[in-house]
């Protein structure tokens, strides 16, 4: 996105985080044991990954590395900060599930 957006351009992105873990448990889409494993990884400041789609894949993508990634702002922002200014973070903003981030591309190239 750094190559595509002009300086001052806005990047909106969503991620799964703590809100997603809780939402998936409430909707019986995630077992409590798996939720605890994900939550502990997030609390340790790690990125968490869960292969979810099995042999049927997701939307036609069948790949053992295709799944659900979970992260916190503390994990994500240091990794994207070079060249970007975080403007907004709203946990659970998208459908009371995904966290919303708005980043502005820095003015200097």
FENTAPE-V170564 format. One record per helix or strand of 3 or more residues. SS is the DSSP state (2 for helix, 1 for strand). FROM is the first residue (numbers start at 1). TO is the last residue. If there is no record, write none. Layout:
SS,FROM,TO  SS,FROM,TO
This chain:
1,10,16  2,18,26  2,32,43  1,48,51  2,54,56  1,67,70  2,73,80  1,84,94  1,98,105
